[in-house]
Amino acid sequence: MYVLGTIPVVISGQKSLPPDIALIPSWATGITSMFLHGGWMHLIGNMFYLWIFGNNVEEAMGHRKFLLFYVVCGFCAMVAHVSSNIHSEIPMVGASGAISGVLGAYLLLYPRARVLVAIPLGIFIHTTRLAAGWVLGFWFILQLVNSLLATGQQGAGIAWGAHVGGFVAGMLLVSLFKKPGVRLFAPPRRRT
């Protein structure tokens, strides 16, 4: 985690890793950290979001552009996390920031797509389909509020700033990465 994870104080130059574990330049951890996770549930949760939203975004961009988009969003998420946690010595790992970029792109590409959601009602779970714009808008507001509340703290081990930064990057970059014939705010070809 310390070798390949993103450590804000190392990225900002306040501290450095001991030479025996400093295997890559600190900026490169913005990429390597996307492929590490804090456990199986962290990995499964990220892959679940990618499975739900990633296929339509990848189809709108093409395989190669989608991969580049994913990495760029993850890197932007790392910058947002480091900026909001400049004195943290805790390594950030996970693909959440990159996947948040995919969610931001999905919001602009397919806001009217119907997404199946599970709503807990006490001991019961109600499922319904809601517009992606509402689901992702609510998700983003939740991330934003949590990032503001976690300022100056470690945020219970969640990189809220990375989620916000990745999402905003995805929204800003989707027009540059989508195929020329793909319109924003269009209905998706597949069900989500």
N, C-alpha and C positions, 0 to 999 in steps of 0.2 A: 504494500500500500504506500509506503514512504518512497519507494523507488519510482513507481509508475503513476501514483496518484498526484493530483494537483494540490500543492500546499501553498496557500496564499502568501505566507511570509517568505517563501522561497521564490515564488513568481515575482513578488514585489521587490526582491533584492534585500530585504531586511535580514534574512538569514540564509544560510546555504546548508546543503546536505553534506555529511561527512564524505570525503573523496571515495571511500570504499563502496558507498551505495549510490553515488551520483553517476549513474550509468548513462543518462541521456540529458540533453539540455532541458532546463526547467520549462521552457515554453512548449516542448514536445509532450509534456504530461497533459496538456490540454487535449491531446488526441489519445494517448495511451489510457488515461483515466476513464475514457468512455467504454473501454472494454473490460473493466474491472467492476465488480459489484460487491456490496456488503453482505451478501448472503443469497440463498436461493429465492426467498420471497422478493427481494429487491430485483433480482434478475427476472423472475416470473412476472412481476408487476410491470416492469418496463417492456418486456416482450409482449404482454397482453395489449398494452396501448399501441405498440408498433403494429401488431397484428390487426387491430381494429381499424386504425387510421392510415397506416403506412401504404397499403396496397393501392389505394386511389391516388395518393400523392405521388407515389412512384410511377404510376401509369401516366399521370399528368406531366411528368418530367422526363421519363425514360430512365433506364437503370443507372447509367453512368452519372448523369446530372443529379439523380436522386442521391447517390452515394456522396458526391461532392457537397451537395446541399446539406446532407446529414452531418458531415464532418464540420462544415463551416458553422452550422447552427450550434453544434457541440462546442466548438472553439469560442463562439460568441457567448455561450452560456458560461463557459469557464471564466471569461473576462468579467462577466456580470457578477459571478460568485466572488471572484477575487476582489473586485471593486467594493462589494458590500461586506466583505469579511477580511479586510486587508491585514489584520493582525492575527489571524487564525493560524495555528500550527497543525490543525487537523486536516489530514488528506481528504480531498473530495474525490469520490469514485462514482461511476455509474453513467448510464446513457440517458438519464432523465432530461438533461438539458437539450441534447440532440433530438430526443423524441418530442420534447416540448416545441421545438422548431417545426416538427412534422405536424403537430396539432395546430400551430399558428397558421401554417400553410393550408391545412384542411379547412380551417375556419373561413379563409378567404376564397378557397376554391369551391367548397360545397356547404355553405352555411344552412341550406334548406334540406340537406340530406337527413333522413330519419335514422337516429341512432338508438339502438335498444339499450335501455338503462334499467338498473335494478334500484328500486327505492325502498329502503328499510322502513317498515311501519311497525315498530315494536318487535314482536317475534315473527311477524310476517314480512315477506318481501314481495313487493308489487313490481311487475315489469311493465314497461310501456316504451313506446317510441317517441322520442322528442327530437326537435330540430337540432342539428349539430351546433348551430349558432348559439342556442341557449345552453346546451351542455358544455361546450368549450368556453363560452363566455363566463359561465358560472365557475368552471374549473380555473380559468385565469384569475378571476377576482379572488378566489380562495387562495391561490398561490401568492398574489400580490399582497393581500392582507397578512398572510403568514410571514411573508418576507419583511413587511414593515414591523410586525410585532416581534420578529426574531432579531432585529437590528441590535448589535452589541452582544448578542448571545449566540450560542451555537445552534439554536433552532432545533433542538432534539435530534441532531444528526442529519437533518434534511437540508439540502442546498436549495432553499427557496429562491434565492437570487438567481441561481442557474436556471430554474424553471421559468422565471419571469423573463430573463435575458434570452433564453432559447426561443420562447414563444414569440417575443417581439422580433427577434432576428428572422424567424420563419415567416412572419407576416411581411416584413420588409423585403425579404429576398425571394419570395415565391414568384413574383413577376419576372425576375431575372432568370430563374431556373426552369419555369414551365415551358412546355412546347409552344411554338407560336400559335397554333390553332386552338389551344386550350383557353377557354374564357374563365375569368374569375366569377364567382357567384353562380356557377352552373350546377345542375343536378348531377350526381355521380352516376356512373354506368353500372356499378355494382351496389348491392345492398351492404350496409355496414352493420 
